[in-house]
Amino acid sequence: MLNIKKIRQDFPILSRTVNGKPLVYFDNAATSQTPQVVIDAIVDYYSRYNANIHRGVHTLSQEATDAYENARNTLKTHFNAKHSHEIIFTSGTTHGINLVANGFSSLLKAEDEIIVSALEHHSNIVPWQMLCERTGAVLKVIPMTQAGELDMQAYSALLNNKTKLVFVNHVSNALGTVNPIEDIIKQAHQVGAAVLIDGAQATPHIKPNLQALNVDFYVVSAHKLCGPTGVGILYGKEEWLNKLPPYQGGGEMIAEVTFKKTTYAGLPHKFEAGTPNICGGIAFATAIDYMNSIGFDTISAYENELLAYGTAELLKIDGLKIYGASDCKTAVISFNIDGIHPYDIGSILDKLGVAVRTGHHCAQPIMDFYKIPGTVRASFSFYNTKEEIDVLVAAVKKAKLMLG
Ligand SMILES: *Cc1c(COP(=O)(O)O)cnc(C)c1O
């Protein structure tokens, strides 16, 4: 069981007010809040051992290097990678996807096929369209169903020996659908295609076992799971990371530089040009430790309770429609009320202290599919409560009265 009172005390922001009302933070799918231990890790770094890493002989630099490499190890263990050099620090999911998409420029030729899904965040669409423009490769799309799930028969039919790469999110940020990535990965491998999974929305709720999944690339943003913004990881199988050329050139990523020729450093440094977000990487590992101290099974069981309760309560409101009806969902409720623009609902909720997201959630193709401009999205975390959901439901009713 989760001690919700104690957990809420770990998050200083949860005790603030917004517009004179207690904050109800339901925008967790956009970014999560930060527990005190993570804030402390950031303060501790800048107060005690701020230094550049991997090059200094002095004590501070060695301490910072050790902490940063320990953080990499924590992440390797959490995600069950085989080697810690398969964990590349990035600035987040978007950076990780661009790194891989850029690398594949040299591996694809015209007419090769790459497969995306209809359920993606723009950051898992646009870099691949740019890759197609550079290489002449063709982008295919796995269609979605009314329930907000992937059409897996259509997926099987898209795969063939021209397919080189498949990239799908583990969980849709707009609808919360958990995609059947085990099956997606298996089928892609049968035709010799590599798979990248966008784990940005799954990792706050699920602890993926990367070796068991046998996935080739997996990308994560720290700020969605209690860490700071501007840091994340790209996991890549060693053999794939060795095949890809470096993304950016600069310091840290080289073995030797002359004006004739530069040779690159080995993994993971080949992909980590320049001074990284050292403090961010360390704080990311602190966030992972914090979440593991609660336990991902406990977290997801509790969040499922919130999802079931919130869904039932919201559906009691006349004219309210929820998008995404999969049985396999994380705690995201995307909804609209007949005849009312989502933005107007969101603005009234804010006046009442309730933070939700409105709009297309960086997933415009999903909105186009449902022929709507956007939705109101309430996304829950393990520090939210049923009482907060009651506040949301009352606020939505009030918004409906005012706008309807
Ligand atoms: C948030 C999110 C991203 C983008 O993450 P950044 O941290 O902005 O790079 C990509 N995909 C999904 C599914 C997301 O939820």
The ligand as an SDF file (V2000), in Angstrom:
LIG
                    3D

 15 15  0  0  0  0  0  0  0  0999 V2000
    6.7790   13.9970  -23.7290 C   0  0  0  0  0  0  0  0  0  0  0  0
    6.8620   13.0660  -24.8370 C   0  0  0  0  0  0  0  0  0  0  0  0
    7.8430   13.2130  -25.8270 C   0  0  0  0  0  0  0  0  0  0  0  0
    8.8030   14.3700  -25.8710 C   0  0  0  0  0  0  0  0  0  0  0  0
    9.6120   14.4240  -24.7400 O   0  0  0  0  0  0  0  0  0  0  0  0
   10.6360   15.6410  -24.5630 P   0  0  0  0  0  0  0  0  0  0  0  0
   11.0690   15.5270  -23.1370 O   0  0  0  0  0  0  0  0  0  0  0  0
    9.8560   16.9030  -24.8500 O   0  0  0  0  0  0  0  0  0  0  0  0
   11.7380   15.4390  -25.5410 O   0  0  0  0  0  0  0  0  0  0  0  0
    7.8850   12.2660  -26.8330 C   0  0  0  0  0  0  0  0  0  0  0  0
    7.0290   11.2400  -26.8750 N   0  0  0  0  0  0  0  0  0  0  0  0
    6.0820   11.0510  -25.9350 C   0  0  0  0  0  0  0  0  0  0  0  0
    5.1850    9.8730  -26.0180 C   0  0  0  0  0  0  0  0  0  0  0  0
    5.9620   11.9700  -24.8910 C   0  0  0  0  0  0  0  0  0  0  0  0
    5.0150   11.7960  -23.9680 O   0  0  0  0  0  0  0  0  0  0  0  0
  1  2  1  0
  2  3  1  0
  2 14  2  0
  3  4  1  0
  3 10  2  0
  4  5  1  0
  5  6  1  0
  6  7  2  0
  6  8  1  0
  6  9  1  0
 10 11  1  0
 11 12  2  0
 12 13  1  0
 12 14  1  0
 14 15  1  0
M  END
$$$$
